[in-house]
Every structure is written in structure tokens, then in C-alpha cells.
Amino acid sequence: MTGLINIGQYVVSNLISQTKHSDPMPIPFLRTTLTSLREMVAPSHCELCGKYMGSREERMKYVCNSCLDSLDAPPTPKELFKRVSRNFTNDDLSFASIFSLVSAEHDSPIMELLYSMKYRGISRIGYEFGKEIGETLRHLGLSDFEMIIPVPIHKARKRERGYNQSDYIASGISQVLGIPLVLETVIRSRYTTSQTTLSAAERKVNVLGAFAAGRNKAMIKGKKLLLVDDVFTTGTTLNSCATALLEIGALRVDVATLAAAA
């Protein structure tokens, strides 16, 4: 490690020297040098296959192109909506459509990646996958939204994790589509247990009344919203949040998730 530090000090000193005694350094040169230094200290590897990614051109920082292209295709939005409709009556269903980027088996690599995003602090994965969602939505012509709203987590859970993974996914979508991301239009007003091991009926009870109006509630009145979360399973959490948004005054709510649980 001492050797790496010495190399780093040499590179930085050399950069400073060039800046002081010569013409301004080209930005591409600076970027390449700093990237090389970072790779020496903390080489990047694919979170799915573990392969060293180096400085090759990859669409994402934490997942190599090969793994990204090998992820299972999701059901179509029509198939997903049909699936969620089985759990609700027409009067109870509060969102108009649903899109997922990939399909995910319970023990699949993508679920492991989602676990890393939620509990191992690799929040940047959410942002990068959000950009993939945004690109796909734009390609499919599914971008008629006025605001992007991430599904909130309870403040106690946010303290535990340090962040809300859905905020990062929504931020990536917002960056690509140029649609504003708005926080605290709705909040998680009640702490709920994890939905992972619950049945469909238990999930409904668990999130009943879990969402309430936030301090930015006035911003969504009469607006078409894209509600964003990490995983779609039964749609119970998404529907509960969409219900709260409609009650506040949203015109329409559509849903996008990174993964659809198979």
C-alpha cells in the first residue's frame, strides 16, 4: 500500500508541476490519469460475475456489459399489469400501468445486486440502473410524465441504511428523461415490517395506511406521475403509495421498477 501511496503522490505532484509551469493541462489527460490512479488503488470489478472491468468502455460502473445483456427480460407492461390486477379489484387499483427493466428469480444474481444496493451501501447501482430504465422508457415512447416520485421509506429505516435506494433509481431516470424528481410529496408515516416473507393478504394489511401527504404535496396536484421502486412483487406497496398520491391530488400514477420478481 505504501508503494501505491508513493505512486499517487508522484502522479499528483507531477500534475501540479505541469499545471504551474506549462500550458493548462487538457481535461482528457487529467481524467485518464486520475482514472488510472483510482484503478491502482481500488480496481473495479463487476458486482455480478466478479470480472475486472478496468478502463474498458462499459455502460455501467458496477456491472459489465456481458452481465447486463444476460439479465432476464421482464414480462411486458401488459403482462405485469394483468398480474397485479389479480390482487386488486378495479376500484382498489390506483396506478394505471407498470414497467420493469428486468425479471428476477428469488436467488438470481440481480436479486443479490439489489441486496448490495439496499444493505451494502452501493447506492450508485440504483442510479446507473435508473439511467437504463430511463433509456428504455424513452425508446418505448413511455415518458409522458410530469414528475418522478420515488417510493419513500420510513425515516427510521433511512437512518439505518443512510439512504433510500429508490431515490437513486428515480434520479437516474430523471437524468435521462429530463423530468423533475420530487421528494417528500408523500412520506412513509408508519414503520412497517419487511414484506419479503409475507403472503399477498398479509402484505396488504402491512402497508395499509402506511403513506401520508408530505411537505411538497401541493406540487403534484393535477400532475401525471411516475412512481419508482426497486422491486415489483405483488404491487401492494406500490398501490398503497399510489393511492396516497391520488388522494393528495395527482391526476394519474404510472409505475416503473428495476426488477419484477418472478
C-alpha positions in Angstrom: 0.0 0.0 0.0 2.9 2.3 0.8 4.1 1.8 -2.8 0.7 2.8 -4.2 0.6 5.9 -2.0 4.1 6.9 -3.2 3.0 6.4 -6.8 -0.1 8.5 -6.1 1.9 11.3 -4.5 4.3 11.3 -7.5 1.4 11.5 -10.0 -0.3 14.3 -8.1 3.0 16.2 -7.7 3.7 15.8 -11.4 0.2 17.1 -12.3 0.7 20.1 -10.1 4.1 20.8 -11.6 2.7 20.7 -15.1 -0.1 23.0 -14.2 2.2 25.6 -12.7 4.9 25.6 -15.4 3.2 24.8 -18.6 0.1 25.5 -20.6 -3.2 24.4 -19.0 -3.5 20.6 -19.0 -6.0 19.0 -21.3 -9.0 17.8 -19.4 -9.0 14.3 -21.1 -5.4 13.8 -20.0 -6.3 14.7 -16.4 -9.3 12.4 -16.4 -7.3 9.5 -17.8 -4.5 10.0 -15.2 -6.9 10.2 -12.3 -8.8 7.1 -13.5 -5.6 5.1 -13.8 -4.6 6.1 -10.2 -8.0 5.1 -8.9 -7.8 1.7 -10.7 -4.4 1.1 -9.0 -5.8 1.8 -5.5 -9.3 0.3 -5.9 -9.7 -1.7 -9.2 -13.4 -2.0 -10.2 -15.0 -5.4 -10.6 -18.4 -6.5 -11.9 -20.8 -7.0 -8.9 -22.4 -9.9 -10.7 -19.5 -12.0 -12.1 -16.5 -10.5 -10.3 -14.7 -9.8 -13.5 -12.2 -7.0 -13.5 -13.7 -4.2 -15.6 -10.6 -2.0 -15.9 -10.8 1.1 -18.1 -12.8 -0.6 -20.9 -15.9 1.2 -22.2 -18.8 -0.2 -20.1 -22.4 1.1 -19.9 -22.3 0.8 -16.1 -19.6 1.2 -13.4 -20.6 -1.8 -11.3 -21.9 -4.3 -13.9 -20.1 -5.4 -17.0 -21.8 -5.3 -20.4 -21.9 -9.1 -20.7 -23.8 -9.5 -17.4 -26.1 -6.6 -18.2 -27.0 -8.1 -21.5 -27.6 -11.5 -19.9 -30.2 -10.3 -17.4 -33.6 -11.9 -17.9 -36.1 -9.9 -19.9 -39.2 -8.8 -17.9 -42.8 -9.5 -18.7 -44.3 -6.9 -20.9 -46.1 -3.9 -19.2 -49.4 -5.5 -20.3 -48.5 -8.9 -18.6 -47.3 -7.1 -15.5 -50.5 -5.1 -15.2 -52.5 -8.3 -15.7 -50.6 -9.9 -12.9 -51.1 -7.1 -10.4 -54.8 -6.9 -11.3 -55.3 -10.3 -9.8 -54.5 -8.9 -6.4 -56.9 -5.9 -6.6 -60.4 -5.0 -7.8 -60.6 -2.3 -10.4 -61.8 0.1 -7.7 -58.8 -0.7 -5.5 -56.0 -0.4 -8.1 -54.5 3.0 -8.0 -51.9 3.0 -10.8 -52.5 2.9 -14.5 -49.6 0.9 -15.8 -46.3 -0.8 -14.7 -42.9 -1.3 -16.3 -40.0 -3.3 -15.1 -36.4 -3.3 -16.5 -35.6 -7.0 -15.8 -37.1 -10.1 -14.4 -35.6 -11.6 -11.2 -35.8 -15.0 -9.7 -35.6 -15.2 -5.9 -32.0 -16.4 -5.8 -30.9 -14.8 -9.1 -27.7 -12.6 -9.4 -29.9 -9.5 -9.9 -31.5 -10.0 -6.5 -28.1 -10.3 -5.0 -27.2 -7.0 -6.7 -30.4 -5.4 -5.3 -29.4 -6.6 -1.8 -26.0 -4.9 -2.3 -27.7 -1.7 -3.3 -30.0 -1.8 -0.3 -27.8 -3.1 2.5 -24.1 -2.9 1.4 -24.0 0.8 0.7 -23.5 0.5 -3.1 -26.3 3.1 -3.8 -24.7 4.1 -7.1 -26.0 0.9 -8.6 -29.5 2.3 -8.3 -28.6 5.5 -10.2 -27.0 3.6 -13.0 -29.9 1.1 -13.4 -32.2 4.1 -13.2 -30.5 5.5 -16.3 -31.0 2.2 -18.1 -34.7 2.4 -17.1 -34.9 5.9 -18.5 -33.3 5.0 -21.8 -35.7 2.0 -22.2 -38.8 4.1 -21.4 -37.7 6.7 -23.9 -37.1 4.1 -26.5 -40.5 2.6 -25.9 -42.1 6.1 -26.0 -43.3 5.7 -22.4 -42.3 9.1 -21.0 -45.5 11.1 -20.7 -44.9 12.1 -17.1 -44.6 15.5 -15.4 -42.8 14.4 -12.2 -40.9 11.3 -10.9 -41.7 10.2 -7.4 -39.6 7.5 -5.6 -41.4 5.3 -3.1 -40.3 6.6 0.3 -39.0 4.5 3.2 -39.6 5.3 6.8 -37.2 7.8 8.4 -36.1 5.1 10.9 -35.2 2.8 8.1 -33.4 5.6 6.2 -31.3 6.2 9.3 -30.4 2.5 9.3 -29.3 2.4 5.7 -28.2 6.0 5.2 -30.3 6.5 2.0 -33.4 5.3 0.1 -32.4 3.1 -2.8 -35.5 4.2 -4.8 -34.3 7.8 -4.7 -31.2 6.8 -6.6 -33.2 4.8 -9.2 -35.5 7.7 -9.7 -32.6 10.1 -10.0 -31.2 8.1 -12.9 -34.5 8.1 -14.7 -34.9 11.8 -14.1 -31.4 12.4 -15.5 -32.2 10.6 -18.8 -35.7 11.8 -19.4 -35.3 15.4 -18.2 -38.3 15.1 -15.9 -38.0 16.5 -12.4 -37.6 14.3 -9.4 -39.6 15.5 -6.5 -39.2 14.2 -2.9 -41.5 14.4 0.1 -44.7 14.7 -1.8 -45.7 11.6 0.2 -44.0 10.1 3.2 -43.8 6.7 4.9 -45.8 7.7 8.0 -45.8 4.3 9.7 -42.9 1.9 10.2 -43.7 -1.5 8.6 -42.1 -4.9 8.7 -40.3 -6.2 5.6 -42.7 -7.6 3.0 -40.3 -10.3 1.9 -41.8 -13.2 3.8 -45.5 -12.1 3.9 -48.3 -13.5 1.8 -50.3 -11.3 -0.6 -53.0 -10.8 2.0 -50.6 -10.0 4.8 -48.8 -7.5 2.6 -52.0 -5.5 2.1 -52.6 -5.3 5.8 -48.9 -4.5 6.5 -48.9 -1.3 4.3 -52.5 -0.2 5.0 -52.3 3.5 5.8 -48.5 3.5 5.7 -48.3 6.6 3.4 -49.3 10.1 4.1 -49.0 13.6 2.5 -45.6 15.2 2.7 -44.5 18.8 2.8 -44.3 19.0 -1.0 -47.8 17.6 -1.6 -49.1 20.7 -3.4 -46.6 20.2 -6.2 -48.3 17.1 -7.5 -51.9 18.4 -7.8 -53.2 17.7 -11.3 -49.9 16.1 -12.4 -49.1 12.8 -14.2 -46.6 10.9 -12.0 -44.1 8.1 -12.5 -43.8 6.2 -9.2 -40.4 4.4 -8.9 -39.3 1.5 -6.7 -36.7 -1.3 -6.8 -38.8 -4.5 -7.0 -42.3 -5.3 -8.0 -43.7 -8.4 -6.4 -47.4 -8.2 -5.7 -47.8 -4.5 -6.2 -49.1 -3.9 -2.7 -46.6 -1.3 -1.6 -46.8 0.5 -4.9 -50.6 0.5 -4.9 -50.7 1.9 -1.3 -48.3 4.7 -2.2 -50.2 5.4 -5.5 -53.4 5.6 -3.5 -52.0 8.2 -1.2 -50.7 10.2 -4.3 -54.1 10.2 -5.9 -55.8 11.2 -2.6 -53.4 14.2 -2.4 -54.4 15.3 -5.9 -52.3 13.6 -8.6 -54.1 13.2 -11.9 -52.5 9.8 -12.8 -49.9 7.4 -11.5 -47.8 5.0 -13.5 -45.1 2.7 -12.1 -41.5 1.8 -13.0 -39.4 -0.7 -11.1 -35.9 -2.0 -11.6 -37.0 -5.7 -11.3 -40.1 -7.8 -11.4 -39.9 -10.7 -9.0 -40.6 -13.9 -11.0 
